[in-house]
Amino acid sequence: MANSLIYISGQEIKCFVCGFDEDDPEKECAVNPAKDPTDKLCIISDSCITMTGQSKTESGTKKVEYRRCGGLMEGEDLDADNCKDETRGTLDLKTCYCQGEL
């Protein structure tokens, strides 16, 4: 039997989005998240996820911020602010889960 997603009424949240891209870690929406923010209605999500960190390249260090829809997983090893440290590609990021919109 194939896996399928089931939509449950009321499980949606509006989040800002700027996905992580390993090929372009310093894309415009990550470096300037307040400039023309894009939001999305996320179906079957209970959290907005924000990942912040420092991108280090030959041209210097820049603060980056990626955002997406997601779910807070039970048993996740989070601190008191619903955050955890993780690595994506070459970046060390602080990933935080917010269960409020945007």
CYANA upper distance limits for C-alpha pairs under 8 A (distance plus 0.5 A):
  7 TYR  CA     11 GLN  CA      8.04
  7 TYR  CA     43 ILE  CA      8.11
  7 TYR  CA     44 ILE  CA      6.78
  8 ILE  CA     44 ILE  CA      7.64
 11 GLN  CA     43 ILE  CA      6.86
 11 GLN  CA     44 ILE  CA      5.40
 11 GLN  CA     45 SER  CA      6.56
 11 GLN  CA     46 ASP  CA      7.01
 12 GLU  CA     41 LEU  CA      7.34
 12 GLU  CA     42 CYS  CA      5.89
 12 GLU  CA     43 ILE  CA      5.00
 12 GLU  CA     44 ILE  CA      5.84
 12 GLU  CA     45 SER  CA      5.95
 12 GLU  CA     46 ASP  CA      7.07
 13 ILE  CA     41 LEU  CA      6.36
 13 ILE  CA     42 CYS  CA      5.79
 13 ILE  CA     43 ILE  CA      7.36
 13 ILE  CA     45 SER  CA      6.81
 13 ILE  CA     46 ASP  CA      6.91
 13 ILE  CA     47 SER  CA      7.60
 13 ILE  CA     48 CYS  CA      8.16
 13 ILE  CA    100 GLY  CA      8.12
 13 ILE  CA    101 GLU  CA      6.37
 14 LYS  CA     39 ASP  CA      7.20
 14 LYS  CA     40 LYS  CA      6.06
 14 LYS  CA     41 LEU  CA      4.86
 14 LYS  CA     42 CYS  CA      6.25
 14 LYS  CA     48 CYS  CA      8.22
 14 LYS  CA    101 GLU  CA      5.70
 14 LYS  CA    102 LEU  CA      6.26
 15 CYS  CA     39 ASP  CA      5.92
 15 CYS  CA     40 LYS  CA      6.04
 15 CYS  CA     41 LEU  CA      7.04
 15 CYS  CA     42 CYS  CA      7.38
 15 CYS  CA     48 CYS  CA      5.89
 15 CYS  CA     67 ARG  CA      8.32
 15 CYS  CA     68 ARG  CA      7.20
 15 CYS  CA     69 CYS  CA      6.66
 15 CYS  CA    101 GLU  CA      6.40
 15 CYS  CA    102 LEU  CA      4.84
 16 PHE  CA     37 PRO  CA      7.14
 16 PHE  CA     38 THR  CA      6.03
 16 PHE  CA     39 ASP  CA      4.57
 16 PHE  CA     40 LYS  CA      6.73
 16 PHE  CA     48 CYS  CA      8.02
 16 PHE  CA     67 ARG  CA      6.54
 16 PHE  CA     68 ARG  CA      6.98
 16 PHE  CA     69 CYS  CA      8.44
 16 PHE  CA    102 LEU  CA      6.11
 17 VAL  CA     37 PRO  CA      8.15
 17 VAL  CA     38 THR  CA      6.25
 17 VAL  CA     39 ASP  CA      6.19
 17 VAL  CA     40 LYS  CA      7.21
 17 VAL  CA     66 TYR  CA      7.73
 17 VAL  CA     67 ARG  CA      5.16
 17 VAL  CA     68 ARG  CA      5.15
 17 VAL  CA     69 CYS  CA      7.75
 18 CYS  CA     29 CYS  CA      6.49
 18 CYS  CA     30 ALA  CA      6.95
 18 CYS  CA     38 THR  CA      7.92
 18 CYS  CA     65 GLU  CA      8.38
 18 CYS  CA     66 TYR  CA      5.60
 18 CYS  CA     67 ARG  CA      5.37
 18 CYS  CA     68 ARG  CA      6.84
 19 GLY  CA     66 TYR  CA      6.00
 19 GLY  CA     67 ARG  CA      6.34
 19 GLY  CA     68 ARG  CA      6.59
 20 PHE  CA     25 PRO  CA      7.16
 20 PHE  CA     66 TYR  CA      6.24
 20 PHE  CA     67 ARG  CA      8.32
 21 ASP  CA     25 PRO  CA      5.99
 22 GLU  CA     88 ARG  CA      8.31
 22 GLU  CA     89 GLY  CA      6.64
 25 PRO  CA     30 ALA  CA      8.00
 25 PRO  CA     55 SER  CA      7.57
 25 PRO  CA     64 VAL  CA      8.25
 26 GLU  CA     30 ALA  CA      6.55
 26 GLU  CA     31 VAL  CA      6.38
 26 GLU  CA     55 SER  CA      7.53
 26 GLU  CA     62 LYS  CA      8.19
 26 GLU  CA     64 VAL  CA      7.20
 27 LYS  CA     31 VAL  CA      6.88
 28 GLU  CA     32 ASN  CA      6.32
 28 GLU  CA     33 PRO  CA      8.18
 29 CYS  CA     33 PRO  CA      5.42
 29 CYS  CA     34 ALA  CA      8.44
 29 CYS  CA     35 LYS  CA      7.74
 29 CYS  CA     36 ASP  CA      8.49
 29 CYS  CA     37 PRO  CA      7.82
 29 CYS  CA     65 GLU  CA      8.40
 29 CYS  CA     66 TYR  CA      8.35
 30 ALA  CA     64 VAL  CA      5.41
 30 ALA  CA     65 GLU  CA      5.22
 30 ALA  CA     66 TYR  CA      6.01
 31 VAL  CA     62 LYS  CA      7.53
 31 VAL  CA     63 LYS  CA      6.77
 31 VAL  CA     64 VAL  CA      5.36
 31 VAL  CA     65 GLU  CA      7.09
 32 ASN  CA     64 VAL  CA      8.36
 33 PRO  CA     37 PRO  CA      6.64
 33 PRO  CA     65 GLU  CA      7.18
 39 ASP  CA    102 LEU  CA      8.03
 42 CYS  CA     69 CYS  CA      6.48
 45 SER  CA     69 CYS  CA      6.78
 45 SER  CA     70 GLY  CA      5.74
 45 SER  CA     71 GLY  CA      5.81
 46 ASP  CA     70 GLY  CA      7.05
 46 ASP  CA     71 GLY  CA      5.69
 46 ASP  CA     72 LEU  CA      7.26
 46 ASP  CA     99 GLN  CA      6.49
 47 SER  CA     69 CYS  CA      6.75
 47 SER  CA     70 GLY  CA      5.79
 47 SER  CA     71 GLY  CA      5.75
 47 SER  CA     72 LEU  CA      6.76
 47 SER  CA     97 TYR  CA      6.29
 47 SER  CA     98 CYS  CA      5.76
 47 SER  CA     99 GLN  CA      4.94
 47 SER  CA    100 GLY  CA      7.50
 47 SER  CA    101 GLU  CA      8.50
 48 CYS  CA     67 ARG  CA      7.73
 48 CYS  CA     68 ARG  CA      6.51
 48 CYS  CA     69 CYS  CA      5.39
 48 CYS  CA     70 GLY  CA      6.46
 48 CYS  CA     71 GLY  CA      8.31
 48 CYS  CA     97 TYR  CA      6.34
 48 CYS  CA     98 CYS  CA      5.68
 48 CYS  CA     99 GLN  CA      6.82
 48 CYS  CA    100 GLY  CA      7.84
 48 CYS  CA    101 GLU  CA      7.60
 48 CYS  CA    102 LEU  CA      7.36
 49 ILE  CA     67 ARG  CA      6.06
 49 ILE  CA     68 ARG  CA      5.80
 49 ILE  CA     69 CYS  CA      6.44
 49 ILE  CA     70 GLY  CA      6.68
 49 ILE  CA     95 THR  CA      7.31
 49 ILE  CA     96 CYS  CA      6.17
 49 ILE  CA     97 TYR  CA      5.25
 49 ILE  CA     98 CYS  CA      6.85
 50 THR  CA     65 GLU  CA      7.31
 50 THR  CA     66 TYR  CA      6.26
 50 THR  CA     67 ARG  CA      5.03
 50 THR  CA     68 ARG  CA      7.25
 50 THR  CA     95 THR  CA      6.17
 50 THR  CA     96 CYS  CA      5.82
 50 THR  CA     97 TYR  CA      7.21
 51 MET  CA     65 GLU  CA      6.08
 51 MET  CA     66 TYR  CA      5.58
 51 MET  CA     67 ARG  CA      6.79
 51 MET  CA     93 LEU  CA      6.29
 51 MET  CA     94 LYS  CA      5.93
 51 MET  CA     95 THR  CA      4.79
 51 MET  CA     96 CYS  CA      6.92
 52 THR  CA     63 LYS  CA      7.84
 52 THR  CA     64 VAL  CA      6.23
 52 THR  CA     65 GLU  CA      4.95
 52 THR  CA     66 TYR  CA      7.00
 52 THR  CA     93 LEU  CA      5.80
 52 THR  CA     94 LYS  CA      5.82
 52 THR  CA     95 THR  CA      7.14
 53 GLY  CA     63 LYS  CA      6.36
 53 GLY  CA     64 VAL  CA      6.01
 53 GLY  CA     65 GLU  CA      7.17
 53 GLY  CA     91 LEU  CA      7.31
 53 GLY  CA     92 ASP  CA      6.53
 53 GLY  CA     93 LEU  CA      5.08
 53 GLY  CA     94 LYS  CA      6.88
 54 GLN  CA     61 THR  CA      6.83
 54 GLN  CA     62 LYS  CA      6.07
 54 GLN  CA     63 LYS  CA      5.08
 54 GLN  CA     64 VAL  CA      6.36
 54 GLN  CA     91 LEU  CA      7.33
 54 GLN  CA     92 ASP  CA      7.75
 54 GLN  CA     93 LEU  CA      8.13
 55 SER  CA     61 THR  CA      6.00
 55 SER  CA     62 LYS  CA      5.72
 55 SER  CA     63 LYS  CA      6.75
 55 SER  CA     64 VAL  CA      7.02
 55 SER  CA     91 LEU  CA      6.81
 56 LYS  CA     60 GLY  CA      6.35
 56 LYS  CA     61 THR  CA      4.92
 56 LYS  CA     62 LYS  CA      7.13
 57 THR  CA     61 THR  CA      6.78
 72 LEU  CA     76 GLU  CA      7.99
 72 LEU  CA     97 TYR  CA      7.24
 77 ASP  CA     84 LYS  CA      7.40
 78 LEU  CA     82 ASN  CA      5.59
 78 LEU  CA     83 CYS  CA      5.56
 78 LEU  CA     84 LYS  CA      5.65
 79 ASP  CA     83 CYS  CA      5.87
 79 ASP  CA     84 LYS  CA      6.85
 81 ASP  CA     96 CYS  CA      7.98
 82 ASN  CA     96 CYS  CA      6.19
 82 ASN  CA     97 TYR  CA      6.12
 82 ASN  CA     98 CYS  CA      7.92
 83 CYS  CA     94 LYS  CA      7.13
 83 CYS  CA     95 THR  CA      5.87
 83 CYS  CA     96 CYS  CA      4.53
 83 CYS  CA     97 TYR  CA      6.82
 84 LYS  CA     94 LYS  CA      6.20
 84 LYS  CA     95 THR  CA      5.85
 84 LYS  CA     96 CYS  CA      7.04
 85 ASP  CA     92 ASP  CA      7.70
 85 ASP  CA     93 LEU  CA      6.27
 85 ASP  CA     94 LYS  CA      5.03
 85 ASP  CA     95 THR  CA      6.59
 86 GLU  CA     92 ASP  CA      6.44
 86 GLU  CA     93 LEU  CA      5.88
 86 GLU  CA     94 LYS  CA      6.85
 86 GLU  CA     95 THR  CA      7.51
 87 THR  CA     91 LEU  CA      6.11
 87 THR  CA     92 ASP  CA      5.03
 87 THR  CA     93 LEU  CA      6.30
 88 ARG  CA     92 ASP  CA      7.05
 88 ARG  CA     93 LEU  CA      7.62
